[in-house]
Amino acid sequence: MTPAAAAFIARLAQNGFSVDESLAHALSQATPHELEVAATVVDEALGIGLNWAPLVRGWNVPTGEDLADHLATAFANIIIDHGIVAREAMEGTTLPCGHFIPADTFHLERYNGCPFCGTPFHTTDYVFSGQGSRLKELHLATDADLELEMLQLLNNPTPLDATQADSLLLLLSVYHIPAEARVLMKETAMLVIRTLTEAGRDAEAAQLLHTPTDILRYLWYEKTGRLQIIRPKTLLQHTFLVNMHHGVSGSTSAVATEFLRQHLLLRYDRHACRRVALWLNGLTMSARAAAEDMNPHRGMWVRMIHALRLGEYSRRKPFGHLAEILDTFYRHDYTTWQGRLAAARDAGDRDTVVRMLQERPGSFARNLFATMLRCGGESTLQAFAQVADALPARLLLSLANAAESWFEPERSRLARTVTGKMHRMDSHVLLRAFSAAQRHEMSAGVVSIFTDSMRRRFAKMPPPAEHATMYIDPQLFNIPVSVGDRSAAIQDASCALQGTRFGVAGDAVRLFMQWGKGLHAQPLDMDLSCRIIYDDGNYEDCAYYQLTCRGAKHSGDIRSIPELVGTAEYIELSLTELAESGARYVAFTCNAYSRGDITPNLMVGWMDSAFEMRLSEADGVAYDPSCVQHIVRIAENNLTKGLVFGVLDVAGREIVWLEMPFTSQNIESLDIKSVEALLRRLTEKVSVGQLLSMKAEAQGMTLVATSADATEAYTYEWALAPSAVGTLLTA
Ligand SMILES: [Zn+2]
């Protein structure tokens, strides 16, 4: 081992990581410069070098500040500002932010900034290290591993989550797209097309565009950074809502909305126009089919055709197919399948409805539940079963996951809109016409279509050797298979699947949030808070408006960021105190209080250690990357305003990692029913373990209790690979 490698590994250990043997060997062959680069990457991911000082020094001891202090300070500043009393005539201190703090109010020696307006004056550049009680092992990844990972991400049969999309974009910037890549998901294709068009490889990009909607989706992605087509009106409305707030400094909605409106104006240069004209002209589908495909987004297309000057191109010789498509589109010379389906439905023609749906299995899947209620459960399911094998496995899995709660009239459902907002939706009105037994039969029928189809798919896979065995890690039965739960959080320094349960080793769990890195000093108010829910259904919040409560302490409300290094908030939870007060759950949340979307450069997570975790009395710093159990970065293009990022089960001493966005000003409007519904949904979904059991059964493999001599071993580490679980769904 070279001294540089040994030093690097020792430093990793101080930050909570160990290395396996192959990585240790590889590090010995790295140059000091390469190790330096690697160290920078680790520091960056963990936020080392940023300001981790909160508002209050030694915040484990409450400052005793109360409403009277805030009122007295507000009053003093008002009479000074209005010239009623001279500043010099009063006893107190004037802070750099201009606020006068009267002598008998806040204990200023306890603060790093202004207790009145939350502006920090004192920043730090250190963190603690080496207090963690468990090391997270790092493994060696070679070029071949990364190229394989890229291939798996490209071929992943489910939409990529934020971390996977982030990884794919990084990989695309380094490696060539392998010939074996079969991009299955539209959202993934958009990332690839952007990389290709930026490199001027328009013709290759064209191979990933099959319909006008694909092209529109790409144009919209270029414009908005979003992988789904969200209508301009919806985007504008959403921007208006998230920027509206009831604070005193006035609403920024009008400004933000106007900014987005300007941004959404369509302006394209010659090259971009010609590229799209070529793409449309090169489509293999008929003009009639293309026009029908364009119909659902007719308004957007009319604007696009104008902005891209497609009319001009269609009059030129080589653009004959484009001319035909535009002509059909403008003359409305097509009927839509949707229109014909609606007509049959209105006429009560059940046979035609079901036959038409069979022509389009994807639409059948989306309309399955409602069609079962309208046209009869058994006959609809029979018709659906005939086309089930033609559908992607992820769609069947989504149906199986949704069935149980959908057919339950008492249960409201959680639905996520395209802008990432969660809604609780009432159940279908027709449900009440059916008995509990009938409803159960229907949901069970949906689940068995999924399991039957998966068995057939697994059975078709290359047969394993005779007497083959399979090991499934018991933890995998707690991890739901992720299908399109679009996430906003990027995991740079930890790696876990939603639904993972983390055991708590010590008595304390410390939540942290750091934001504003790389931004200039300005007001930027983000809040870290938590809601403690008791066995009796009551709850208590630990938040900026209540810094201490039973079992929880908050480090103070910061409402402005210092220059470039960001700022931090913490909450310390004591499991002993929580248990004594009868707390059942604690939900961890973070919010943007005044600035529309959650800011970029926000990191949030929690720490835990069997050992005591230090907290600086001098400046309040309480961050130690070696104790971090889970940390995420919020993606830049996230539209949501707040996020529930974990739930602590007090008696079980476990933290469930989840991600539930909500749009609300503060924790007050967090609906605990929503949290419980989401927890329940996590446990009701098809788990990775269940999916593997189906595979074992279909392929005649015997399950064994240890991984050592199993033919196929599925461990938690296996499931962490970005697309390992996805490959099961390509069957
Ligand atoms: Zn101030």
Residues whose N, C-alpha, C, O or C-beta is under 5 A from the ligand:
A	BS01	ZN	C97 H99 C114 F116 C117
